[in-house]
Amino acid sequence: MSGRVRAPAHGNLEVSIASQPPAAPTGPPARSNSPISRYAGPALVLIAFVTIAITAALGPSATEAPLGANDRGATPPWHLDATPPSWLVTTLLVVAVAAAVGALWLGLTGRWRPQARRLTYAGALAAAALAFLPPIGSADSLSYAAYGRMVVTGHNPWTTEPSSLAGSDQVERAVEVPWQHTPSVYGPLATAEQTAASAIAGPNVALTVLLLDLTAGATFIAAGFGLARIATTEAGKVRAALLWTANPLLWLELVAGAHLDVLAAGAALAAVAVAGRSRFAAGLFAGAAAAIKAPAALVWFALLWSARRSRPAILALAAGFVLVAGGGYAIAGGGLRHQLGRAAHQVSLATPWKLLARLTDPTLGTGASRQIISLAALVLFAAVVRALMLINPEIRSGAPAALAFALSFAYALAAPYALPWYDAVPWVLLPLLAASWIDALVVAHTTVLALAYLPGRAAYPLVGSMHTIAFGMREVVAPVLLLILLVLVLLTARQSTGRPEVLLRQ
């Protein structure tokens, strides 16, 4: 295979494997923009934004962790101290997720056809506003602050538990269960960002978290404008805004959640975007993504495969990657490698693998059980990648953006440990692909996980019906739904062999 490969059923889409930037994606199919849809789309986006913002502004709750002794509320991150009940914040976020899915459905099916420029700027403003509110959905930002504080105070975040320093440091004391006894699993570049925030904020937890949140928000906005720049048609720009910049699901998980996964997504997008101009720069950005979170290295493997017929391109990609990721992990040392090996055998509650673990852990022992699950997950990952290639001609052609999406999304589907914000890299690459039913798969995967981890704060004791509903969704409903999603992908690929183009919307 050489030069250029034309993917069928994509209109004028043309993918250059060796030297071109990501192809301009096609947008939603053309439908009549009825008055109801014209107003329903913006209304649903607004509802999602308002419910997310209100939840964060209400103050500490079942979804929002307190930010330490220096938190004032009157200064950013801004919030009240309304002590809202768990049912209220959970309901607000369920409404946000439902409104987000409704807006995405209207936009992706062409029933709502917004103006790209207007939607992009509205999404950027919403993300900027959410970045000044306290993080919700988990207490991860407190762990980020603690790991940065460890470096500033002369400790190794990959071998030190926050609990071991909690007696003498208020930042470490702010970390919540179950992460008090967990060293960092984040890459060296993520740790550098956390260290910089801690060095500026000192022992002020609230200020440290604000700086991390602003960094996440700025990266999210920059990626959105980057996607808009890559898209060369109005339809492609609309698609980029719908799927990323003005996507309330991502506002919730990446910006309001202040998760560092958005940093990996931004670096991954940059790697794909510059691959046609500089393989070395692409390797640098791919290395940066991997140095934030290790699984993002899959983007580099996609770029390598796309450049496999050019030895200079492979060497340039390798040089850039090794310089950033190799150098960073070498500096981090064995502590990080140990933590990554430990994390590789974890199974989260909402994945289908948890159903298997409940059977194999008691009979085989946790160690043997998790080794079997890890091996099975690797086999499933390969099967899902193959399935996505059969389903989508862009992926099968080896186009860098499409292949990077396939690898990252297959990982999200097959991994034993998955959380909704782990979908960041697939989401940022999805707008670079032509519209297809794969859009619905990504939406469904993130939606199920988002609902499964509401309200989100592990340290907050849920009782009564709230406990039953939350953990029923997390431990029973979500694993079953995600298993169905996996089966759907594999069966669809089997049925589409030899005629995958019929699955693409025209």
C-alpha positions as CSV (number, residue, x, y, z in Angstrom):
1,M,0.0,0.0,0.0
2,S,1.5,3.4,-0.9
3,G,0.7,7.0,-1.5
4,R,-2.9,7.7,-1.2
5,V,-5.9,5.5,-0.3
6,R,-9.3,6.7,-1.1
7,A,-11.9,5.6,1.5
8,P,-15.3,4.7,-0.1
9,A,-18.6,6.3,0.9
10,H,-17.0,9.5,2.3
11,G,-17.7,11.9,-0.5
12,N,-14.5,13.7,-1.2
13,L,-12.6,12.4,1.8
14,E,-9.1,11.5,0.9
15,V,-6.6,10.1,3.3
16,S,-2.9,10.3,2.8
17,I,-1.1,7.7,4.9
18,A,2.4,8.9,4.5
19,S,2.4,12.6,4.4
20,Q,-0.9,14.4,4.7
21,P,-2.5,16.0,7.8
22,P,-5.8,14.6,9.0
23,A,-8.5,14.6,6.4
24,A,-11.4,17.0,6.6
25,P,-14.2,15.1,8.3
26,T,-17.7,15.1,6.9
27,G,-20.4,16.6,9.1
28,P,-23.8,15.5,10.1
29,P,-26.2,14.3,7.4
30,A,-28.4,17.1,6.0
31,R,-31.9,17.2,7.4
32,S,-34.5,19.9,7.7
33,N,-33.7,22.2,10.6
34,S,-37.2,22.3,12.1
35,P,-38.2,25.1,14.5
36,I,-38.4,22.5,17.3
37,S,-34.9,21.1,16.7
38,R,-33.5,24.6,16.0
39,Y,-34.4,25.6,19.5
40,A,-34.2,22.3,21.3
41,G,-30.5,21.8,20.5
42,P,-29.3,25.1,22.1
43,A,-31.8,24.6,25.0
44,L,-30.4,21.2,25.8
45,V,-26.8,22.4,25.8
46,L,-27.8,25.3,28.0
47,I,-29.7,23.0,30.4
48,A,-26.6,20.8,30.6
49,F,-24.3,23.7,31.3
50,V,-26.6,25.2,33.9
51,T,-27.1,22.0,35.8
52,I,-23.3,21.3,35.9
53,A,-22.5,24.8,37.0
54,I,-25.2,24.8,39.7
55,T,-23.9,21.5,41.0
56,A,-20.4,22.9,41.3
57,A,-21.5,26.2,42.7
58,L,-23.5,24.7,45.5
59,G,-20.3,23.7,47.3
60,P,-19.1,20.5,49.0
61,S,-21.4,17.6,48.5
62,A,-21.6,13.9,47.4
63,T,-20.0,15.0,44.2
64,E,-17.7,17.8,45.2
65,A,-14.8,17.4,47.7
66,P,-13.9,20.2,50.2
67,L,-10.8,22.1,49.2
68,G,-9.0,22.6,52.5
69,A,-8.6,25.3,55.1
70,N,-7.7,28.1,52.6
71,D,-10.9,27.7,50.5
72,R,-13.0,30.8,50.9
73,G,-15.7,30.3,48.2
74,A,-15.9,34.0,47.5
75,T,-12.7,33.7,45.4
76,P,-12.1,31.2,42.7
77,P,-12.9,28.4,42.7
78,W,-16.2,30.1,43.4
79,H,-18.9,28.3,45.3
80,L,-21.5,28.5,48.1
81,D,-21.7,26.3,51.2
82,A,-25.2,25.1,50.7
83,T,-24.5,21.5,51.7
84,P,-26.9,20.1,49.1
85,P,-28.2,16.5,49.6
86,S,-26.8,13.7,47.6
87,W,-30.1,13.1,45.7
88,L,-30.1,16.7,44.5
89,V,-26.6,16.8,43.1
90,T,-27.1,13.4,41.5
91,T,-30.4,14.4,39.9
92,L,-28.8,17.6,38.5
93,L,-26.0,15.6,36.9
94,V,-28.3,13.0,35.5
95,V,-30.3,15.8,33.9
96,A,-27.0,17.2,32.5
97,V,-26.0,13.9,31.0
98,A,-29.5,13.3,29.6
99,A,-29.5,16.8,28.1
100,A,-26.0,16.3,26.6
101,V,-27.1,13.0,24.9
102,G,-30.2,14.7,23.5
103,A,-28.2,17.6,22.1
104,L,-25.6,15.2,20.6
105,W,-28.4,13.2,19.0
106,L,-30.0,16.2,17.4
107,G,-26.7,17.5,16.1
108,L,-25.2,14.2,14.9
109,T,-28.4,13.2,13.1
110,G,-28.7,16.6,11.4
111,R,-31.9,17.6,13.1
112,W,-30.1,20.5,14.6
113,R,-27.7,22.4,12.4
114,P,-25.9,25.1,14.4
115,Q,-23.5,27.6,13.1
116,A,-20.0,26.3,13.7
117,R,-18.3,29.6,14.8
118,R,-21.1,30.4,17.2
119,L,-21.2,26.9,18.7
120,T,-17.4,26.8,19.1
121,Y,-17.2,30.1,20.9
122,A,-20.2,29.3,23.1
123,G,-18.5,26.0,24.1
124,A,-15.2,27.7,24.8
125,L,-16.9,30.3,27.1
126,A,-18.8,27.5,28.9
127,A,-15.6,25.6,29.5
128,A,-13.9,28.7,30.7
129,A,-16.7,29.4,33.2
130,L,-16.7,25.8,34.5
131,A,-12.9,26.0,35.0
132,F,-13.4,28.6,37.7
133,L,-15.8,26.4,39.7
134,P,-14.7,23.6,42.1
135,P,-14.1,20.2,40.5
136,I,-17.0,17.7,40.7
137,G,-17.5,14.0,40.0
138,S,-14.5,12.8,41.9
139,A,-11.8,13.9,44.4
140,D,-9.0,13.2,41.9
141,S,-7.9,16.8,41.9
142,L,-6.9,16.5,45.6
143,S,-4.7,13.6,44.7
144,Y,-3.1,15.6,41.9
145,A,-2.4,18.4,44.3
146,A,-0.9,16.0,46.8
147,Y,1.5,14.4,44.3
148,G,2.7,17.8,43.2
149,R,3.2,18.8,46.9
150,M,5.3,15.6,47.4
151,V,7.7,16.7,44.8
152,V,7.9,20.3,46.1
153,T,8.6,19.0,49.6
154,G,11.3,16.5,48.5
155,H,9.3,13.2,48.3
156,N,8.8,10.7,45.5
157,P,5.1,10.7,44.4
158,W,5.5,7.2,42.9
159,T,6.7,5.6,46.1
160,T,5.1,7.8,48.8
161,E,1.5,7.5,50.1
162,P,-0.4,10.7,50.9
163,S,-1.3,9.2,54.3
164,S,2.4,9.0,55.3
165,L,2.6,12.8,55.1
166,A,-0.9,13.7,56.2
167,G,0.2,14.4,59.8
168,S,2.5,17.3,58.7
169,D,1.0,18.7,55.5
170,Q,-2.5,20.0,54.9
171,V,-2.4,19.3,51.2
172,E,-1.8,15.6,51.9
173,R,-4.5,15.6,54.6
174,A,-7.0,16.8,52.0
175,V,-6.7,13.6,50.0
176,E,-9.8,11.4,50.4
177,V,-10.3,7.6,50.5
178,P,-9.5,5.4,48.8
179,W,-6.5,7.3,47.5
180,Q,-4.9,8.2,50.8
181,H,-2.8,5.0,50.6
182,T,-2.1,5.1,46.8
183,P,1.1,6.6,45.3
184,S,0.8,8.3,41.9
185,V,0.2,6.3,38.7
186,Y,0.5,9.4,36.5
187,G,3.3,10.0,34.1
188,P,6.3,12.3,34.6
189,L,4.8,15.2,32.5
190,A,1.6,15.1,34.5
191,T,3.6,15.1,37.7
192,A,5.6,18.1,36.4
193,E,2.3,20.0,35.8
194,Q,1.2,19.1,39.3
195,T,4.5,20.2,40.8
196,A,4.4,23.5,39.0
197,A,0.9,24.2,40.4
198,S,2.0,23.2,43.9
199,A,5.1,25.3,43.7
200,I,3.0,28.4,42.9
201,A,0.2,27.7,45.4
202,G,2.3,26.3,48.3
203,P,0.2,24.6,51.0
204,N,-3.0,26.2,49.7
205,V,-5.1,23.3,48.4
206,A,-7.8,25.5,46.9
207,L,-5.4,27.5,44.8
208,T,-3.5,24.4,43.7
209,V,-6.7,22.8,42.5
210,L,-7.8,26.0,40.8
211,L,-4.5,26.1,38.8
212,L,-4.9,22.5,37.8
213,D,-8.5,23.2,36.8
214,L,-7.6,26.2,34.7
215,T,-4.9,24.2,33.0
216,A,-7.4,21.5,32.1
217,G,-9.9,24.1,30.9
218,A,-7.3,25.9,28.8
219,T,-6.2,22.7,27.2
220,F,-9.7,21.7,26.4
221,I,-10.4,25.1,24.7
222,A,-7.1,25.0,22.8
223,A,-8.0,21.5,21.5
224,G,-11.4,22.7,20.4
225,F,-9.9,25.6,18.4
226,G,-7.3,23.2,17.0
227,L,-10.1,20.9,15.8
228,A,-11.9,23.8,14.2
229,R,-8.7,24.8,12.4
230,I,-8.1,21.3,11.1
231,A,-11.6,21.1,9.7
232,T,-11.7,22.7,6.3
233,T,-15.5,22.7,5.8
234,E,-18.3,24.2,7.7
235,A,-19.8,20.8,8.3
236,G,-16.5,19.6,9.7
237,K,-16.2,22.6,12.0
238,V,-19.8,21.9,13.2
239,R,-18.8,18.3,13.9
240,A,-15.7,19.4,15.9
241,A,-17.8,21.8,18.0
242,L,-20.6,19.2,18.6
243,L,-18.2,16.4,19.6
244,W,-15.7,18.4,21.6
245,T,-15.9,22.1,22.3
246,A,-19.6,22.3,23.0
247,N,-20.1,18.8,24.2
248,P,-21.6,18.8,27.7
249,L,-20.5,15.3,28.4
250,L,-17.0,16.4,28.1
251,W,-17.6,19.6,30.0
252,L,-18.7,17.4,32.9
253,E,-16.0,14.8,32.7
254,L,-12.9,16.8,31.6
255,V,-13.5,20.4,32.6
256,A,-15.8,20.4,35.5
257,G,-14.0,17.2,36.6
258,A,-10.6,18.8,36.2
259,H,-9.1,15.5,35.0
260,L,-5.6,15.5,33.6
261,D,-6.8,13.1,30.8
262,V,-7.6,16.3,28.8
263,L,-3.9,17.1,28.8
264,A,-3.1,13.7,27.2
265,A,-5.9,14.3,24.7
266,G,-4.5,17.6,23.7
267,A,-1.1,16.2,23.2
268,A,-2.5,13.3,21.2
269,L,-4.4,15.7,18.9
270,A,-1.3,17.7,18.4
271,A,0.7,14.6,17.5
272,V,-1.8,13.6,14.8
273,A,-2.2,17.1,13.5
274,V,1.5,17.7,12.9
275,A,2.4,14.2,11.6
276,G,2.1,15.3,8.0
277,R,4.6,18.1,8.5
278,S,7.1,16.8,11.0
279,R,7.4,13.2,12.2
280,F,9.8,14.3,14.9
281,A,7.4,16.9,16.3
282,A,4.6,14.2,16.1
283,G,6.9,11.9,18.1
284,L,7.4,14.7,20.7
285,F,3.7,15.3,21.1
286,A,3.0,11.5,21.2
287,G,5.7,11.2,23.8
288,A,4.1,14.0,25.8
289,A,0.7,12.2,25.7
290,A,2.3,9.0,27.0
291,A,4.3,10.9,29.6
292,I,0.9,12.2,31.0
293,K,-0.9,8.9,30.9
294,A,0.8,5.7,29.7
295,P,-2.1,4.3,27.6
296,A,-1.9,7.4,25.4
297,A,1.2,5.8,23.9
298,L,-1.2,4.0,21.6
299,V,-1.4,7.1,19.5
300,W,2.4,6.8,18.8
301,F,1.9,3.2,17.7
302,A,-0.8,4.3,15.3
303,L,1.6,6.9,13.8
304,L,4.4,4.3,13.6
305,W,2.1,1.9,11.7
306,S,1.0,4.6,9.3
307,A,4.6,5.5,8.6
308,R,5.8,1.8,8.5
309,R,7.0,2.0,4.8
310,S,9.3,5.0,5.5
311,R,12.4,4.3,7.6
312,P,13.3,8.0,8.1
313,A,9.7,8.7,9.3
314,I,9.9,5.8,11.7
315,L,13.3,7.0,13.1
316,A,12.0,10.6,13.5
317,L,8.8,9.4,15.3
318,A,11.0,7.2,17.6
319,A,13.5,10.0,18.3
320,G,10.8,12.4,19.4
321,F,8.9,9.9,21.4
322,V,12.0,8.6,23.2
323,L,13.2,12.1,23.9
324,V,10.1,13.0,25.9
325,A,8.5,9.8,27.1
326,G,11.7,7.7,27.4
327,G,13.5,10.5,29.1
328,G,10.6,11.3,31.4
329,Y,10.0,7.7,32.5
330,A,13.8,7.2,33.0
331,I,13.9,10.2,35.3
332,A,10.8,8.9,37.2
333,G,12.5,5.6,37.9
334,G,11.3,2.2,39.1
335,G,8.7,3.6,41.4
336,L,6.4,4.7,38.5
337,R,7.0,1.4,36.6
338,H,6.0,-0.5,39.7
339,Q,2.8,1.6,40.1
340,L,1.9,1.1,36.4
341,G,2.4,-2.7,36.8
342,R,0.2,-2.7,39.9
343,A,-2.5,-0.6,38.1
344,A,-2.5,-2.9,35.2
345,H,-4.2,-5.6,37.3
346,Q,-6.9,-3.5,38.7
347,V,-10.6,-4.0,37.8
348,S,-13.1,-1.1,38.2
349,L,-16.6,-1.7,39.3
350,A,-18.5,-0.6,36.2
351,T,-16.7,-2.8,33.6
352,P,-17.8,-6.2,32.4
353,W,-14.6,-7.6,33.8
354,K,-15.8,-7.0,37.3
355,L,-18.5,-9.6,36.6
356,L,-15.8,-12.1,35.8
357,A,-13.6,-11.1,38.7
358,R,-16.4,-11.8,41.1
359,L,-16.3,-15.4,39.9
360,T,-12.5,-15.9,39.5
361,D,-11.1,-14.0,42.5
362,P,-12.5,-16.4,45.1
363,T,-11.7,-19.5,43.2
364,L,-8.3,-18.7,41.7
365,G,-7.1,-16.1,44.1
366,T,-6.8,-12.4,43.3
367,G,-3.3,-12.6,41.7
368,A,-4.0,-15.4,39.3
369,S,-7.5,-14.1,38.5
370,R,-6.2,-10.7,37.6
371,Q,-3.5,-12.1,35.4
372,I,-6.0,-14.1,33.4
373,I,-8.3,-11.0,33.1
374,S,-5.3,-8.9,31.9
375,L,-4.5,-11.4,29.2
376,A,-8.1,-11.8,28.2
377,A,-8.4,-8.0,28.0
378,L,-5.4,-7.9,25.7
379,V,-7.0,-10.4,23.4
380,L,-10.3,-8.5,23.5
381,F,-8.5,-5.3,22.6
382,A,-7.0,-6.9,19.5
383,A,-10.4,-8.2,18.5
384,V,-12.1,-4.8,19.0
385,V,-9.4,-3.1,16.9
386,R,-10.0,-5.6,14.1
387,A,-13.7,-5.1,14.4
388,L,-13.4,-1.3,14.1
389,M,-11.2,-1.8,11.0
390,L,-13.8,-4.0,9.4
391,I,-16.6,-1.6,10.2
392,N,-14.9,1.7,9.1
393,P,-12.9,2.1,5.9
394,E,-10.9,5.1,7.3
395,I,-9.5,2.9,10.0
396,R,-8.9,0.0,7.7
397,S,-7.0,2.3,5.3
398,G,-4.4,3.1,8.1
399,A,-5.1,6.8,8.2
400,P,-3.2,8.1,11.2
401,A,-6.1,9.9,12.9
402,A,-8.5,7.1,12.3
403,L,-6.1,4.4,13.5
404,A,-5.1,6.4,16.5
405,F,-8.8,6.7,17.3
406,A,-9.4,3.0,16.8
407,L,-6.5,2.0,19.2
408,S,-7.5,4.4,21.9
409,F,-11.2,3.6,21.7
410,A,-10.6,-0.2,21.6
411,Y,-8.5,0.3,24.8
412,A,-11.4,2.2,26.4
413,L,-13.8,-0.6,25.5
414,A,-11.6,-3.5,26.5
415,A,-9.7,-2.2,29.5
416,P,-10.5,-3.9,32.9
417,Y,-10.2,-0.5,34.6
418,A,-12.2,2.3,33.0
419,L,-13.7,5.6,34.1
420,P,-15.7,8.1,32.0
421,W,-12.8,10.6,31.7
422,Y,-10.6,7.9,30.3
423,D,-12.5,8.4,27.0
424,A,-10.8,11.7,26.4
425,V,-8.3,10.6,23.7
426,P,-11.0,8.8,21.6
427,W,-13.2,11.8,21.9
428,V,-10.6,14.3,20.7
429,L,-9.8,12.2,17.7
430,L,-13.4,11.3,16.8
431,P,-14.1,14.7,15.0
432,L,-11.3,13.9,12.5
433,L,-13.3,10.9,11.2
434,A,-16.2,11.0,8.9
435,A,-19.6,10.7,10.6
436,S,-20.7,7.1,11.2
437,W,-22.5,5.0,13.7
438,I,-19.2,4.8,15.6
439,D,-20.2,8.2,16.9
440,A,-23.1,6.6,18.7
441,L,-20.8,3.9,20.2
442,V,-18.5,6.6,21.8
443,V,-21.5,8.5,23.1
444,A,-23.0,5.4,24.6
445,H,-19.8,4.3,26.2
446,T,-19.1,7.6,28.0
447,T,-22.8,8.0,28.9
448,V,-23.0,4.6,30.6
449,L,-19.8,5.3,32.6
450,A,-20.8,8.8,33.5
451,L,-24.1,7.6,35.0
452,A,-22.3,4.7,36.7
453,Y,-20.0,7.0,38.6
454,L,-22.5,9.5,39.9
455,P,-22.4,11.2,42.2
456,G,-18.7,10.3,42.3
457,R,-17.1,11.1,45.6
458,A,-16.0,7.8,47.2
459,A,-15.6,9.4,50.6
460,Y,-19.2,10.5,50.8
461,P,-21.4,7.9,52.5
462,L,-24.4,7.2,50.5
463,V,-27.3,5.6,52.4
464,G,-30.7,4.1,51.8
465,S,-32.1,4.3,48.3
466,M,-29.3,6.5,47.0
467,H,-26.8,3.8,47.9
468,T,-28.9,1.2,46.2
469,I,-29.4,3.1,43.1
470,A,-25.8,4.4,42.7
471,F,-24.2,1.0,43.3
472,G,-26.8,-0.9,41.4
473,M,-26.0,1.2,38.4
474,R,-22.3,0.9,39.0
475,E,-22.0,-2.8,39.8
476,V,-24.9,-4.4,37.8
477,V,-26.4,-2.2,35.1
478,A,-23.3,-0.5,33.7
479,P,-21.3,-3.8,33.4
480,V,-24.2,-5.4,31.5
481,L,-24.7,-2.4,29.2
482,L,-21.0,-2.2,28.4
483,L,-20.9,-5.9,27.7
484,I,-23.8,-5.5,25.3
485,L,-21.9,-2.6,23.6
486,L,-18.9,-4.9,23.1
487,V,-21.0,-7.7,21.7
488,L,-22.6,-5.2,19.3
489,V,-19.3,-4.0,18.0
490,L,-18.0,-7.6,17.4
491,L,-21.2,-8.8,15.8
492,T,-21.5,-5.8,13.6
493,A,-18.0,-6.3,12.4
494,R,-18.7,-9.9,11.5
495,Q,-21.8,-8.9,9.5
496,S,-20.0,-6.1,7.7
497,T,-17.1,-8.1,6.4
498,G,-16.6,-7.3,2.7
499,R,-19.1,-4.4,2.7
500,P,-18.2,-2.0,5.6
501,E,-19.1,1.1,3.7
502,V,-22.9,0.5,4.0
503,L,-22.6,1.3,7.7
504,L,-21.6,4.9,7.0
505,R,-24.2,7.6,6.9
506,Q,-24.4,9.4,3.6
